[in-house]
Amino acid sequence: MRYVWVTAEPSGQALEPITDRIEAGRLEVAVERTYPLSEAAAAHRAIEEKRTTGKLVLVLVP
């Protein structure tokens, strides 16, 4: 097994296409499910078991 370390530097220029889509209201994110923070372990398990097709969101309630 071989490991490769990869880092990414923030770049405003690289993010311009995404910014343009956000500002135009054309960026869509597939949210599969929201979890309360108390169920973070269940959300993590779903990701580890590759049972997700969209993003999982942890909801922080004050």
HTML snippet that shows the backbone in 3Dmol.js (N, CA, C, O; Angstrom):
<script src="https://3Dmol.org/build/3Dmol-min.js"></script>
<div id="view" style="width:600px;height:400px;position:relative"></div>
<script>
const pdb = `
ATOM      1  N   MET A   1       0.846  -1.164   0.000  1.00  0.00           N
ATOM      2  CA  MET A   1       0.000   0.000   0.000  1.00  0.00           C
ATOM      3  C   MET A   1       0.893   1.228   0.000  1.00  0.00           C
ATOM      4  O   MET A   1       1.914   1.266   0.686  1.00  0.00           O
ATOM      5  N   ARG A   2       0.503   2.228  -0.771  1.00  0.00           N
ATOM      6  CA  ARG A   2       1.282   3.448  -0.874  1.00  0.00           C
ATOM      7  C   ARG A   2       0.406   4.635  -0.477  1.00  0.00           C
ATOM      8  O   ARG A   2      -0.753   4.719  -0.882  1.00  0.00           O
ATOM      9  N   TYR A   3       0.953   5.531   0.300  1.00  0.00           N
ATOM     10  CA  TYR A   3       0.231   6.723   0.729  1.00  0.00           C
ATOM     11  C   TYR A   3       0.857   7.949   0.090  1.00  0.00           C
ATOM     12  O   TYR A   3       2.077   8.028  -0.057  1.00  0.00           O
ATOM     13  N   VAL A   4       0.032   8.888  -0.283  1.00  0.00           N
ATOM     14  CA  VAL A   4       0.506  10.136  -0.854  1.00  0.00           C
ATOM     15  C   VAL A   4      -0.119  11.281  -0.072  1.00  0.00           C
ATOM     16  O   VAL A   4      -1.333  11.307   0.127  1.00  0.00           O
ATOM     17  N   TRP A   5       0.689  12.214   0.366  1.00  0.00           N
ATOM     18  CA  TRP A   5       0.203  13.369   1.109  1.00  0.00           C
ATOM     19  C   TRP A   5      -0.141  14.471   0.112  1.00  0.00           C
ATOM     20  O   TRP A   5       0.685  14.855  -0.716  1.00  0.00           O
ATOM     21  N   VAL A   6      -1.365  14.971   0.202  1.00  0.00           N
ATOM     22  CA  VAL A   6      -1.808  16.018  -0.714  1.00  0.00           C
ATOM     23  C   VAL A   6      -2.302  17.198   0.103  1.00  0.00           C
ATOM     24  O   VAL A   6      -3.041  17.028   1.073  1.00  0.00           O
ATOM     25  N   THR A   7      -1.894  18.383  -0.288  1.00  0.00           N
ATOM     26  CA  THR A   7      -2.399  19.582   0.362  1.00  0.00           C
ATOM     27  C   THR A   7      -2.970  20.509  -0.708  1.00  0.00           C
ATOM     28  O   THR A   7      -2.583  20.447  -1.874  1.00  0.00           O
ATOM     29  N   ALA A   8      -3.884  21.354  -0.294  1.00  0.00           N
ATOM     30  CA  ALA A   8      -4.473  22.317  -1.214  1.00  0.00           C
ATOM     31  C   ALA A   8      -4.340  23.705  -0.616  1.00  0.00           C
ATOM     32  O   ALA A   8      -4.600  23.918   0.569  1.00  0.00           O
ATOM     33  N   GLU A   9      -3.941  24.622  -1.434  1.00  0.00           N
ATOM     34  CA  GLU A   9      -3.829  26.008  -1.000  1.00  0.00           C
ATOM     35  C   GLU A   9      -5.075  26.767  -1.452  1.00  0.00           C
ATOM     36  O   GLU A   9      -5.520  26.593  -2.586  1.00  0.00           O
ATOM     37  N   PRO A  10      -5.644  27.602  -0.587  1.00  0.00           N
ATOM     38  CA  PRO A  10      -6.813  28.366  -0.993  1.00  0.00           C
ATOM     39  C   PRO A  10      -6.457  29.322  -2.130  1.00  0.00           C
ATOM     40  O   PRO A  10      -5.399  29.952  -2.123  1.00  0.00           O
ATOM     41  N   SER A  11      -7.340  29.416  -3.086  1.00  0.00           N
ATOM     42  CA  SER A  11      -7.097  30.294  -4.218  1.00  0.00           C
ATOM     43  C   SER A  11      -8.408  30.951  -4.629  1.00  0.00           C
ATOM     44  O   SER A  11      -9.351  30.275  -5.042  1.00  0.00           O
ATOM     45  N   GLY A  12      -8.455  32.264  -4.514  1.00  0.00           N
ATOM     46  CA  GLY A  12      -9.649  32.993  -4.921  1.00  0.00           C
ATOM     47  C   GLY A  12      -9.960  32.785  -6.386  1.00  0.00           C
ATOM     48  O   GLY A  12     -11.124  32.675  -6.770  1.00  0.00           O
ATOM     49  N   GLN A  13      -8.921  32.730  -7.205  1.00  0.00           N
ATOM     50  CA  GLN A  13      -9.114  32.539  -8.642  1.00  0.00           C
ATOM     51  C   GLN A  13      -9.746  31.172  -8.933  1.00  0.00           C
ATOM     52  O   GLN A  13     -10.616  31.064  -9.797  1.00  0.00           O
ATOM     53  N   ALA A  14      -9.317  30.147  -8.228  1.00  0.00           N
ATOM     54  CA  ALA A  14      -9.858  28.806  -8.440  1.00  0.00           C
ATOM     55  C   ALA A  14     -11.318  28.715  -7.984  1.00  0.00           C
ATOM     56  O   ALA A  14     -12.076  27.891  -8.495  1.00  0.00           O
ATOM     57  N   LEU A  15     -11.711  29.553  -7.031  1.00  0.00           N
ATOM     58  CA  LEU A  15     -13.075  29.510  -6.503  1.00  0.00           C
ATOM     59  C   LEU A  15     -14.049  30.404  -7.263  1.00  0.00           C
ATOM     60  O   LEU A  15     -15.250  30.371  -6.993  1.00  0.00           O
ATOM     61  N   GLU A  16     -13.557  31.200  -8.207  1.00  0.00           N
ATOM     62  CA  GLU A  16     -14.440  32.113  -8.949  1.00  0.00           C
ATOM     63  C   GLU A  16     -15.608  31.410  -9.638  1.00  0.00           C
ATOM     64  O   GLU A  16     -16.732  31.904  -9.546  1.00  0.00           O
ATOM     65  N   PRO A  17     -15.402  30.281 -10.325  1.00  0.00           N
ATOM     66  CA  PRO A  17     -16.545  29.621 -10.973  1.00  0.00           C
ATOM     67  C   PRO A  17     -17.630  29.194  -9.968  1.00  0.00           C
ATOM     68  O   PRO A  17     -18.822  29.265 -10.267  1.00  0.00           O
ATOM     69  N   ILE A  18     -17.211  28.760  -8.802  1.00  0.00           N
ATOM     70  CA  ILE A  18     -18.173  28.364  -7.779  1.00  0.00           C
ATOM     71  C   ILE A  18     -18.898  29.596  -7.249  1.00  0.00           C
ATOM     72  O   ILE A  18     -20.114  29.577  -7.062  1.00  0.00           O
ATOM     73  N   THR A  19     -18.151  30.659  -7.011  1.00  0.00           N
ATOM     74  CA  THR A  19     -18.744  31.904  -6.530  1.00  0.00           C
ATOM     75  C   THR A  19     -19.782  32.413  -7.515  1.00  0.00           C
ATOM     76  O   THR A  19     -20.862  32.849  -7.117  1.00  0.00           O
ATOM     77  N   ASP A  20     -19.454  32.359  -8.807  1.00  0.00           N
ATOM     78  CA  ASP A  20     -20.398  32.805  -9.835  1.00  0.00           C
ATOM     79  C   ASP A  20     -21.695  32.004  -9.778  1.00  0.00           C
ATOM     80  O   ASP A  20     -22.781  32.570  -9.900  1.00  0.00           O
ATOM     81  N   ARG A  21     -21.586  30.696  -9.595  1.00  0.00           N
ATOM     82  CA  ARG A  21     -22.784  29.851  -9.522  1.00  0.00           C
ATOM     83  C   ARG A  21     -23.603  30.156  -8.275  1.00  0.00           C
ATOM     84  O   ARG A  21     -24.833  30.189  -8.335  1.00  0.00           O
ATOM     85  N   ILE A  22     -22.937  30.377  -7.152  1.00  0.00           N
ATOM     86  CA  ILE A  22     -23.647  30.706  -5.914  1.00  0.00           C
ATOM     87  C   ILE A  22     -24.407  32.014  -6.087  1.00  0.00           C
ATOM     88  O   ILE A  22     -25.591  32.097  -5.758  1.00  0.00           O
ATOM     89  N   GLU A  23     -23.734  33.029  -6.599  1.00  0.00           N
ATOM     90  CA  GLU A  23     -24.359  34.336  -6.765  1.00  0.00           C
ATOM     91  C   GLU A  23     -25.517  34.301  -7.757  1.00  0.00           C
ATOM     92  O   GLU A  23     -26.467  35.073  -7.630  1.00  0.00           O
ATOM     93  N   ALA A  24     -25.443  33.408  -8.746  1.00  0.00           N
ATOM     94  CA  ALA A  24     -26.508  33.294  -9.745  1.00  0.00           C
ATOM     95  C   ALA A  24     -27.633  32.365  -9.286  1.00  0.00           C
ATOM     96  O   ALA A  24     -28.635  32.206  -9.983  1.00  0.00           O
ATOM     97  N   GLY A  25     -27.462  31.749  -8.105  1.00  0.00           N
ATOM     98  CA  GLY A  25     -28.478  30.827  -7.600  1.00  0.00           C
ATOM     99  C   GLY A  25     -28.502  29.511  -8.358  1.00  0.00           C
ATOM    100  O   GLY A  25     -29.534  28.841  -8.395  1.00  0.00           O
ATOM    101  N   ARG A  26     -27.370  29.126  -8.968  1.00  0.00           N
ATOM    102  CA  ARG A  26     -27.319  27.907  -9.767  1.00  0.00           C
ATOM    103  C   ARG A  26     -26.496  26.797  -9.122  1.00  0.00           C
ATOM    104  O   ARG A  26     -26.205  25.795  -9.776  1.00  0.00           O
ATOM    105  N   LEU A  27     -26.122  26.949  -7.879  1.00  0.00           N
ATOM    106  CA  LEU A  27     -25.358  25.901  -7.205  1.00  0.00           C
ATOM    107  C   LEU A  27     -26.315  25.078  -6.360  1.00  0.00           C
ATOM    108  O   LEU A  27     -26.971  25.604  -5.461  1.00  0.00           O
ATOM    109  N   GLU A  28     -26.391  23.799  -6.648  1.00  0.00           N
ATOM    110  CA  GLU A  28     -27.262  22.907  -5.891  1.00  0.00           C
ATOM    111  C   GLU A  28     -26.422  21.865  -5.174  1.00  0.00           C
ATOM    112  O   GLU A  28     -25.504  21.281  -5.751  1.00  0.00           O
ATOM    113  N   VAL A  29     -26.743  21.643  -3.928  1.00  0.00           N
ATOM    114  CA  VAL A  29     -26.038  20.636  -3.127  1.00  0.00           C
ATOM    115  C   VAL A  29     -27.053  19.567  -2.744  1.00  0.00           C
ATOM    116  O   VAL A  29     -28.132  19.872  -2.236  1.00  0.00           O
ATOM    117  N   ALA A  30     -26.700  18.327  -2.990  1.00  0.00           N
ATOM    118  CA  ALA A  30     -27.601  17.211  -2.665  1.00  0.00           C
ATOM    119  C   ALA A  30     -27.445  16.856  -1.185  1.00  0.00           C
ATOM    120  O   ALA A  30     -26.462  16.229  -0.790  1.00  0.00           O
ATOM    121  N   VAL A  31     -28.411  17.257  -0.381  1.00  0.00           N
ATOM    122  CA  VAL A  31     -28.409  16.929   1.049  1.00  0.00           C
ATOM    123  C   VAL A  31     -29.301  15.709   1.235  1.00  0.00           C
ATOM    124  O   VAL A  31     -30.513  15.767   1.029  1.00  0.00           O
ATOM    125  N   GLU A  32     -28.676  14.607   1.627  1.00  0.00           N
ATOM    126  CA  GLU A  32     -29.444  13.380   1.828  1.00  0.00           C
ATOM    127  C   GLU A  32     -30.235  13.406   3.121  1.00  0.00           C
ATOM    128  O   GLU A  32     -31.400  13.010   3.162  1.00  0.00           O
ATOM    129  N   ARG A  33     -29.580  13.885   4.191  1.00  0.00           N
ATOM    130  CA  ARG A  33     -30.239  13.836   5.486  1.00  0.00           C
ATOM    131  C   ARG A  33     -29.578  14.812   6.443  1.00  0.00           C
ATOM    132  O   ARG A  33     -28.386  15.102   6.338  1.00  0.00           O
ATOM    133  N   THR A  34     -30.377  15.314   7.381  1.00  0.00           N
ATOM    134  CA  THR A  34     -29.830  16.110   8.468  1.00  0.00           C
ATOM    135  C   THR A  34     -29.901  15.293   9.750  1.00  0.00           C
ATOM    136  O   THR A  34     -30.837  14.520   9.954  1.00  0.00           O
ATOM    137  N   TYR A  35     -28.922  15.468  10.595  1.00  0.00           N
ATOM    138  CA  TYR A  35     -28.853  14.785  11.890  1.00  0.00           C
ATOM    139  C   TYR A  35     -28.674  15.829  12.976  1.00  0.00           C
ATOM    140  O   TYR A  35     -27.925  16.788  12.789  1.00  0.00           O
ATOM    141  N   PRO A  36     -29.351  15.662  14.115  1.00  0.00           N
ATOM    142  CA  PRO A  36     -29.018  16.535  15.246  1.00  0.00           C
ATOM    143  C   PRO A  36     -27.614  16.172  15.731  1.00  0.00           C
ATOM    144  O   PRO A  36     -27.155  15.043  15.554  1.00  0.00           O
ATOM    145  N   LEU A  37     -26.958  17.123  16.329  1.00  0.00           N
ATOM    146  CA  LEU A  37     -25.588  16.887  16.789  1.00  0.00           C
ATOM    147  C   LEU A  37     -25.500  15.655  17.689  1.00  0.00           C
ATOM    148  O   LEU A  37     -24.480  14.966  17.694  1.00  0.00           O
ATOM    149  N   SER A  38     -26.548  15.376  18.440  1.00  0.00           N
ATOM    150  CA  SER A  38     -26.538  14.228  19.342  1.00  0.00           C
ATOM    151  C   SER A  38     -26.450  12.898  18.577  1.00  0.00           C
ATOM    152  O   SER A  38     -26.127  11.869  19.171  1.00  0.00           O
ATOM    153  N   GLU A  39     -26.732  12.910  17.265  1.00  0.00           N
ATOM    154  CA  GLU A  39     -26.652  11.698  16.446  1.00  0.00           C
ATOM    155  C   GLU A  39     -25.457  11.724  15.493  1.00  0.00           C
ATOM    156  O   GLU A  39     -25.470  11.065  14.453  1.00  0.00           O
ATOM    157  N   ALA A  40     -24.434  12.484  15.852  1.00  0.00           N
ATOM    158  CA  ALA A  40     -23.248  12.595  14.996  1.00  0.00           C
ATOM    159  C   ALA A  40     -22.604  11.233  14.747  1.00  0.00           C
ATOM    160  O   ALA A  40     -22.101  10.981  13.653  1.00  0.00           O
ATOM    161  N   ALA A  41     -22.614  10.363  15.736  1.00  0.00           N
ATOM    162  CA  ALA A  41     -22.009   9.035  15.561  1.00  0.00           C
ATOM    163  C   ALA A  41     -22.751   8.246  14.479  1.00  0.00           C
ATOM    164  O   ALA A  41     -22.120   7.548  13.684  1.00  0.00           O
ATOM    165  N   ALA A  42     -24.072   8.349  14.442  1.00  0.00           N
ATOM    166  CA  ALA A  42     -24.849   7.650  13.412  1.00  0.00           C
ATOM    167  C   ALA A  42     -24.540   8.205  12.028  1.00  0.00           C
ATOM    168  O   ALA A  42     -24.441   7.448  11.063  1.00  0.00           O
ATOM    169  N   ALA A  43     -24.388   9.519  11.927  1.00  0.00           N
ATOM    170  CA  ALA A  43     -24.031  10.137  10.644  1.00  0.00           C
ATOM    171  C   ALA A  43     -22.660   9.650  10.192  1.00  0.00           C
ATOM    172  O   ALA A  43     -22.458   9.341   9.018  1.00  0.00           O
ATOM    173  N   HIS A  44     -21.735   9.584  11.118  1.00  0.00           N
ATOM    174  CA  HIS A  44     -20.384   9.125  10.796  1.00  0.00           C
ATOM    175  C   HIS A  44     -20.409   7.676  10.326  1.00  0.00           C
ATOM    176  O   HIS A  44     -19.718   7.323   9.370  1.00  0.00           O
ATOM    177  N   ARG A  45     -21.191   6.843  10.981  1.00  0.00           N
ATOM    178  CA  ARG A  45     -21.308   5.438  10.567  1.00  0.00           C
ATOM    179  C   ARG A  45     -21.859   5.327   9.146  1.00  0.00           C
ATOM    180  O   ARG A  45     -21.379   4.520   8.351  1.00  0.00           O
ATOM    181  N   ALA A  46     -22.863   6.136   8.833  1.00  0.00           N
ATOM    182  CA  ALA A  46     -23.451   6.105   7.492  1.00  0.00           C
ATOM    183  C   ALA A  46     -22.402   6.439   6.440  1.00  0.00           C
ATOM    184  O   ALA A  46     -22.373   5.829   5.370  1.00  0.00           O
ATOM    185  N   ILE A  47     -21.544   7.403   6.741  1.00  0.00           N
ATOM    186  CA  ILE A  47     -20.477   7.766   5.800  1.00  0.00           C
ATOM    187  C   ILE A  47     -19.473   6.624   5.684  1.00  0.00           C
ATOM    188  O   ILE A  47     -19.088   6.242   4.579  1.00  0.00           O
ATOM    189  N   GLU A  48     -19.050   6.081   6.824  1.00  0.00           N
ATOM    190  CA  GLU A  48     -18.067   4.985   6.801  1.00  0.00           C
ATOM    191  C   GLU A  48     -18.580   3.775   6.040  1.00  0.00           C
ATOM    192  O   GLU A  48     -17.814   3.097   5.355  1.00  0.00           O
ATOM    193  N   GLU A  49     -19.875   3.501   6.158  1.00  0.00           N
ATOM    194  CA  GLU A  49     -20.464   2.332   5.505  1.00  0.00           C
ATOM    195  C   GLU A  49     -20.883   2.624   4.069  1.00  0.00           C
ATOM    196  O   GLU A  49     -21.463   1.771   3.397  1.00  0.00           O
ATOM    197  N   LYS A  50     -20.586   3.831   3.607  1.00  0.00           N
ATOM    198  CA  LYS A  50     -20.878   4.245   2.226  1.00  0.00           C
ATOM    199  C   LYS A  50     -22.345   4.059   1.875  1.00  0.00           C
ATOM    200  O   LYS A  50     -22.685   3.582   0.793  1.00  0.00           O
ATOM    201  N   ARG A  51     -23.208   4.443   2.813  1.00  0.00           N
ATOM    202  CA  ARG A  51     -24.651   4.342   2.593  1.00  0.00           C
ATOM    203  C   ARG A  51     -25.244   5.689   2.193  1.00  0.00           C
ATOM    204  O   ARG A  51     -26.461   5.861   2.257  1.00  0.00           O
ATOM    205  N   THR A  52     -24.428   6.630   1.790  1.00  0.00           N
ATOM    206  CA  THR A  52     -24.927   7.962   1.473  1.00  0.00           C
ATOM    207  C   THR A  52     -24.830   8.251  -0.020  1.00  0.00           C
ATOM    208  O   THR A  52     -23.909   7.787  -0.693  1.00  0.00           O
ATOM    209  N   THR A  53     -25.767   9.004  -0.520  1.00  0.00           N
ATOM    210  CA  THR A  53     -25.711   9.443  -1.918  1.00  0.00           C
ATOM    211  C   THR A  53     -25.629  10.955  -2.006  1.00  0.00           C
ATOM    212  O   THR A  53     -25.436  11.499  -3.093  1.00  0.00           O
ATOM    213  N   GLY A  54     -25.770  11.635  -0.894  1.00  0.00           N
ATOM    214  CA  GLY A  54     -25.670  13.090  -0.844  1.00  0.00           C
ATOM    215  C   GLY A  54     -24.935  13.484   0.423  1.00  0.00           C
ATOM    216  O   GLY A  54     -24.382  12.635   1.122  1.00  0.00           O
ATOM    217  N   LYS A  55     -24.931  14.746   0.708  1.00  0.00           N
ATOM    218  CA  LYS A  55     -24.244  15.250   1.898  1.00  0.00           C
ATOM    219  C   LYS A  55     -25.095  15.001   3.144  1.00  0.00           C
ATOM    220  O   LYS A  55     -26.324  14.990   3.094  1.00  0.00           O
ATOM    221  N   LEU A  56     -24.407  14.806   4.245  1.00  0.00           N
ATOM    222  CA  LEU A  56     -25.066  14.704   5.548  1.00  0.00           C
ATOM    223  C   LEU A  56     -24.767  15.992   6.298  1.00  0.00           C
ATOM    224  O   LEU A  56     -23.643  16.492   6.252  1.00  0.00           O
ATOM    225  N   VAL A  57     -25.755  16.525   6.980  1.00  0.00           N
ATOM    226  CA  VAL A  57     -25.612  17.798   7.671  1.00  0.00           C
ATOM    227  C   VAL A  57     -25.894  17.588   9.151  1.00  0.00           C
ATOM    228  O   VAL A  57     -26.911  17.003   9.523  1.00  0.00           O
ATOM    229  N   LEU A  58     -24.980  18.074   9.993  1.00  0.00           N
ATOM    230  CA  LEU A  58     -25.203  18.068  11.442  1.00  0.00           C
ATOM    231  C   LEU A  58     -25.850  19.398  11.811  1.00  0.00           C
ATOM    232  O   LEU A  58     -25.346  20.461  11.448  1.00  0.00           O
ATOM    233  N   VAL A  59     -26.960  19.336  12.528  1.00  0.00           N
ATOM    234  CA  VAL A  59     -27.694  20.534  12.907  1.00  0.00           C
ATOM    235  C   VAL A  59     -27.332  20.904  14.333  1.00  0.00           C
ATOM    236  O   VAL A  59     -27.492  20.104  15.254  1.00  0.00           O
ATOM    237  N   LEU A  60     -26.850  22.109  14.504  1.00  0.00           N
ATOM    238  CA  LEU A  60     -26.495  22.624  15.833  1.00  0.00           C
ATOM    239  C   LEU A  60     -27.653  23.473  16.322  1.00  0.00           C
ATOM    240  O   LEU A  60     -27.970  24.503  15.727  1.00  0.00           O
ATOM    241  N   VAL A  61     -28.272  23.050  17.386  1.00  0.00           N
ATOM    242  CA  VAL A  61     -29.402  23.799  17.947  1.00  0.00           C
ATOM    243  C   VAL A  61     -28.924  24.474  19.230  1.00  0.00           C
ATOM    244  O   VAL A  61     -28.410  23.815  20.134  1.00  0.00           O
ATOM    245  N   PRO A  62     -29.098  25.801  19.302  1.00  0.00           N
ATOM    246  CA  PRO A  62     -28.617  26.508  20.513  1.00  0.00           C
ATOM    247  C   PRO A  62     -29.400  26.144  21.761  1.00  0.00           C
ATOM    248  O   PRO A  62     -29.111  26.656  22.843  1.00  0.00           O
TER     249      PRO A  62
END
`;
const viewer = $3Dmol.createViewer("view");
viewer.addModel(pdb, "pdb");
viewer.setStyle({}, {cartoon: {color: "spectrum"}});
viewer.zoomTo();
viewer.render();
</script>
